[in-house]
């Protein structure tokens, strides 16, 4: 069965949305989703051996593999189904149909679980529907997957508000401190800091060690994922080797924003040493002639 939805189809619907033309966008998106789901039912059966995704790039695929440790064969679709569902969710949000938007955006996360913008938007939909536990859980899930400082900061800011509502000012202060380190000028981070000052100013007297220890007690890592930073730097190394300096720089900047300059430099050094060792091993293997009677299976 041929893929019935193309990236061009989705881009056209997104253009209607961008222009505010919901009358054109919504029925088009609903029809595209209907066609996509017919295709999914027929051609994208999830099994213990195979799973289908629509990752945006090689980095997301690598990050999913390392974070989720999914041993299955990952099949990349030619159409960005995640964007399709996200666009439909946005159309429903504009019409204040938050239940339908939540359902659509949940599918966007399923098709691209490494897109943290989807997770954060989905968290806000759960919050709008008065499910603060799921709002907090989704925000927490972003910390392990965030590939830029702003997404991570917003996740911490959400959790800070959650802890404030739960009367845990020390954990909220820990979240605020981490969020400020990552993206001090983000509106969500600023709002949390202002709320902390207004409601629980005494929490600022705690040391960083005390605040971050309370975060650990609550099961919240005080740092974004080093695994994600490694994936960013590995892809940056590949981009540099391919001559794409712009992509290499962008990926490195994202990693630096997550874990800081010093840790980033240390990881870059390790990756370069590992690449050099691998290249040397390959050169040795290529230069070794097979002995008599050996069969080369390379």
N, C-alpha and C positions, 0 to 999 in steps of 0.2 A: 504493500500500500504506500503510495507516494505521500510525502509530507504535504498536508493541505494548507498549511499556514507558513508564510515566509516572513523574514525579517522586514521586508518592504511593507507587507500588510500591517504588521504591528506598528511600524514607523508612521504609517498613514493615520492610524487611529491615535497614536500619541500626538501627532500634529493637530488633530481635531481637539484633543484635550488641552493642548498648549494654547489654542486659540479660544478656549472656553466654550467650544461648540459641543455641549453634552448631547444635544439632540442627534448629532451625527455620530459622536464617539461611542455612546453607550450601546446602541443596537449593533454597531459594527463590532465592538469588542465582545459582546455576548455571542454573536454569531461565530467569531473567530475562536472563542473558547469552546463553543459547541463542536466545531470541526476538530479542534485540537484534542478534545477529550475522546472523540470517536477514534482518532488516530492512536491516542494513548492506550485506550482499551484494547485495540487490535495489535499494536506493535511494541508497546513498552511495558511488558509484563515484568514486574519486579520479582526476582527469585533470590535464592540463597547464593547464586553465582553472579548475577548481573543486576545493575541498577543504572537508571537513566537520569541525566542531569542536563542543565543548560548553563554551565558556568560561563562567565564572561571572558575568562582568559586562562592561560596556563598556571598563573599564580593561584587562582582560586581552586583549581583542580588539585594542585600540589598541596595546598593548605588543607583542603578537605581530607585528602589521603592521610596527612600527618596528624591532624587534630582528631578526626573521627576514627582513624585506624580501620577503615572499612576495607576488608580484604577482597571484596567483589570486583569484578570487571566493571569499570565506569564507562558508560557509553555517552558521549557528548552529542546532543541533538544539534541539527543544523539551524533550527529556529529557536530564538530566545523565549521559551515558554514562560520563564520567570517574569520577563518584562510584560508579557501579555497579561498575566494575572495581576501584576502590580498596577498596570494601567487601568484594568477593570476595577480594582480596589479603589483607585483614586477617583474614578468616575462615580462610584457609589458613595465615597466620602463627600464629594461635592453635593450629593443629593441627600446627605445625612442618613444614609442607609448603612449604619455601622455594622450591623450583623452580616450583611452581604459583603461588605468591605473586609471584615475580619476573615470570612471564609475564603475570599479570593486571595487576600494577602498571605494567608496560611499556605496556599498552594504556591505562591511565589517563593516562599521560604523553602518549601519542599523541593522545588526545581533548582534553586540556588541557595543552599543553606549557608554559604559563606558571605552572602551579601548582608552586611549588618544594618544597612539603611532599612531593608525590609523588616528585620527583627525589631528595630527601634520603633518603626511606624506601627507594626503589629502590636507592640507593647502598649502604645498610646491608644490603640483601638480597644484593647482589653481594659485599659484604665477608664476609657469613656463608657464602657459597658459595666463598670463597677467591679471588675475582676482584678483587684490590686495584687493578688498573689501571682497571677499569670503575668501581669505587668512587671512585677519584680523578677520573676523567673526568667522571662525573656531578656530583661535588661542584664541580669546576671550572665546569661548565655553569651552575651555580646563580648564580655571581658575576655573570654577564651578565644574569640574569633576575630576581634577587631583588628583591622590592618591599617588603621590610621588613628592618630591621637584624638581627633575630634569625636569619632564614634565611641572610642573607649571612655573619653571624658563624659559624654552624655550618659553612658551606661552607669558610670559611677554616680553622676548627679541624680539619676533616677533612684538608685539604691539609697543615696543619701536622704532623699525625700521619704522613701519608704521607711527607713530607720527612724527618721524624725517623727513620722506618724505613729511609729511603734514605741515612741518615747525612749529610744536608744540614742542619746545625743552623742555618746562617744563613738559609736560606729558611724553615725552620720558625719561627725567631724573627720573621721578617717577617710570616708568617701570624698568629702569636700577637699581635703588636702591632696589626695591623688588626682582628682579632677582638675584642680587648679594647676598642678604641675604639668598636666597634659595639654590643657586648652584653657588658659585663664580668662580669655576674652569671649568664650562661648556663652551665649545668652542663658542657656540652661544651667551652666556652672555658676554664672554670676547670680542667678536667681536662688540657687541653693545657698550660696555664701551669704547673701542678704537675709535669707530666712534664718540661717544659723545665728547671725548677729542679732536679729530681732527676737528670736524665740529662746535660743540656748547659748547665749554669749559665753557662759562659764566653760563651755566645752573647749574653747580656744586655749584654756589654761593647761590642758592635758599635753603631754609630750607627744611627739610623732610616734615614738615607740609604743606608748600606751594606746593611742588611737588605732594604729595599724595592727596591734595585737588583738584589739577587740574585733577588727575586721576579720582576722584569721579565725577567731572564735566563732564568728557568724558564717564561716565558710566562704569568705570573699577574699580572693587573692589580691594583694595590694599592688600588683604589677600586671600590666597586660601580658599576653602570651609571648614568651621568648621563642616558642616554636613558630609563631606567625612571623616574627622578625627574621628568623632563620630562613623561612620560605621566601620572604621578600628579598633578602640578600642573595639567596641562591638564584632567584630569577633575575636579579640585577646583574649578577655575574654572567649569566647566560646572555642577557641582552647586550652587555658590554662586549662579550666575545663575538656576538653577531654584528657588532658595529652600531648598535642602537644606543648611543650615549644618552639621549634624552630619556628613554625608558629606564635605563640603568640608574640615572640620577633620580628620577621620580620615585622609583622603588626604594632606593637607599634613603631618601629623605623621609619616606613613610616609616621605614624601620627606625631611623634615628628619632623620629617623633614619638615612637612607642617606648623605646628602651633607653634613649639617651646616647650621647656621643661616645662616651667611653666604652659602654657595652657593645655599641655598634662597631666600633673600630676593632674590638677584640674578636667579634664574630667574623668580620670581614677577613681578618688575618687567618683565622682558623679555616674558613672556606677556601681562601687562596692556597693555603698549605695543603688542604685536602685535594683540591683540583690539581695541584702540581704533583702530588704523590700518585694520583690516579693516572695522570698523563704519563708519568715515568713508568708506571706498571704496564700501561698499554704499549708504550714504546718497547719495553723489554719483551713483552709477549710477541709483538710484531717482528722483532729481530731474532727471535729464537727459532731456528729451523727444526722441524720435526725429525726425530730420530727414525732410523730404519724400522719399518713395520708399524709406525704410528699413523693414525688417521687424523687429519685436521678437521674438527667439527665446527670451527668458527663460522 
